[in-house]
Each structure stands twice: as C-alpha cells, then as structure tokens.
Amino acid sequence: MHGYLSSGQSFFNQISHFSRDFEVYAPDLTGFGANKDMPHPYSLDDYIDSVNKYMEENEIVNPFIVAHSFGGRIAIKGLATKRLNAKKLVLTGSAGLKPKWTIKKGVKKTCFSILKKFINKDKLTRFYSKDYLSLDKTMQGSFIKIVNEHLDDYLPLIDTETLIINGKLDKETPLYMAKKLNKNIKNSTLKVFDGCGHFCFLDKPNKFNMEVREFLLS
C-alpha cells in the first residue's frame, strides 16, 4: 500500500522482484494513480473499507502487507481494529503518529488560529503544506481528516508480526517515530537504513527487498 500522492507503481522494484515467488497486488488507493474518482472526502476508515473491498474482490486472504507512509496509517488502524488481516506486516516510513511539539510548530499554529478569525483561510496559503495545496477540494477535505487522526493508541492492539524499516535521514516520518512503532507494537523488529530518506524501497531497493524477503519467509 503506497504513500500519499503516490501510486502502486511506486513499488515497481518490489513488484518485479517479489512476483517471482509471490502473487503481488499493488493497488492505486482511492484518489491516486489511475484510481482518481473520490465521491466524497475519505476518512481513514473509508480507506480501510476500500482496501477490504479490494481484498474481497481479488479473493486475497491473510496476505503479507507492505505499507509505506500513508499506507502505514491504513494498515495500522485496519489491523488494530481487526478490520484488516495480515499474516505479516512491513511498515516503511510509516505515518500516523503524533509528531513532537516544537516551538516553531506551536507559533505557526497559534498565528493561524488568530489570523483565520480576520482573514479568509484561502488567503493564508503560506500556512498550508505543498501537499495540501496541490489537491482539489474533495482531496483537501480527505487530507484534513487523515492528518488530524493520530494512531498512537492503536499500536499495542496490533498482534501481527511486524518489520519496521526506516531511513536514518527520513524527515517526513523521522526515526523517533519508527522507534515508537517498534516499542509499542509487541512483536516487531526495527531496521534502520543508513543513507536513506523517506523512500527506503527506492533509495536502496536491493537491500530493502532482501530484508523483506528474509522476514516474510522466516
């Protein structure tokens, strides 16, 4: 399951590698890639439902799940609430945890809260992320729902054996988040890739594939 503003084809190195020995599915999540049609702003629960439907349609039962960034949000909540199932789980650059508070973030949030009382929010674009500004209105509504839901309390509810892979240089989902995942998901292992950012599976595909293969077959 791919990350935000991406598609299933972001895993092209993994699709070609793992197709030798596994039946591989890499869907475009609703709103992305070739699956652009989003009827209303999706919440994380809507995405879990859509993944569930995809699995049913393709007769996928108890799979190995590999999830990157936003895909990790879906996997974490889906498995914790038993609405998804997996034999094993791989999380790489997984999003979903509450970020650390910083003075810079606090000041920015306070300024926005004050200014929006006097200025139309559409004119406060400097306070929005590039990802948010690139989306249409429906997707913006979905983005807000998703990023405002933190999944920290769901981690202890996951009983699926989990491999966590994070780049040491990841700025989107920093290493402290991967360590928190590892600490709170009971049966989990953390692998840190030196010289990698948010996309370990693209930065070092051979190393990533080898680690994942060993984990899935062990």
C-alpha positions, -999 to +999 in steps of 0.1 A: +000+000+000+016+032-013+021+066+003+002+099-002+003+115-037+018+082-050+006+050-066+010+013-066+037+017-093+060+034-067+068-002-057+079-012-092+112-026-079+093-047-054+066-058-078+092-072-103+113-088-075+085-105-054+064-116-084+089-144-089+077-162-058+045-144-046+012-133-061+017-095-058-010-068-057-002-031-057-035-012-060-038+026-065-056+038-034-087+060-039-078+094-052-043+084-066-028+070-097-054+055-121-080+055-093-088+092-092-125+091-085-132+100-049-170+105-043-165+124-011-137+133+013-124+100+025-115+094+061-090+067+072-120+044+079-132+049+043-098+038+031-098+007+053-132-002+038-120+003+003-089-019+009-112-045+024-134-044-006-104-047-029-092-078-010-126-094-012-129-087-049-095-102-056-100-131-031-070-120-011-070-139+023-045-133+051-018-116+030+016-102+037+011-064+037+039-040+028+029-004+036+046+029+030+039+062+048+001+068+043-004+032+035+010+025+070-018+045+085-043+022+068-025-009+079-020+002+115-057+011+122-070-017+100-051-044+118-055-029+152-093-028+148-093-063+131-110-048+100-080-060+080-059-091+085-024-100+076+000-129+080+029-104+085+033-067+082+061-045+068+059-008+077+083+015+059+084+053+066+050+048+083+029+078+091+002+081+116+019+090+149+016+123+167+046+144+158+068+160+185+057+195+195+082+223+186+082+260+193+081+267+156+050+245+151+034+260+181+039+296+169+027+287+134-005+271+148-012+300+171-007+326+143-030+306+120-057+303+147-057+341+152-054+352+116-082+329+103-107+349+125-100+380+104-087+368+071-103+343+047-085+309+050-080+308+012-056+337+016-035+321+043-018+297+019+016+301+035+004+281+064-006+251+043+017+223+032+026+219-005+008+185-005-024+202+007-022+230-018-017+206-047-051+188-040-086+196-052-113+205-027-125+169-022-090+156-016-082+185+007-112+175+029-098+140+030-063+152+037-075+172+068-094+142+081-064+119+077-036+140+091-056+150+122-061+114+132-032+101+154-029+064+158-005+061+188-031+043+210-037+017+183-002+003+183-005-020+213-036-036+197-016-050+168-006-086+172+007-092+137+044-099+134+059-066+121+090-055+104+097-017+106+121-002+080+131+034+083+156+057+067+181+073+091+177+105+071+138+104+069+124+139+075+088+131+068+085+103+094+117+107+115+135+079+132+119+087+166+085+076+151+099+043+139+114+037+173+079+044+189+063+019+165+089-007+175+084+000+212+046-002+211+039-030+185+045-061+206+061-085+180+081-060+159+116-056+147+132-023+135+158-020+107+174+014+101+189+021+066+218+045+066+219+070+037+181+067+031+153+091+035+115+086+033+117+061+004+140+032+015+125+009-011+135+033-038+168+045-023+181+010-017+158-014-034+181-045-033+187-041+004+150-034+011+139-065-009+164-087+008+153-077+043+116-080+034+121-114+017+141-128+047+113-115+071+084-129+050+100-164+046+114-168+081 
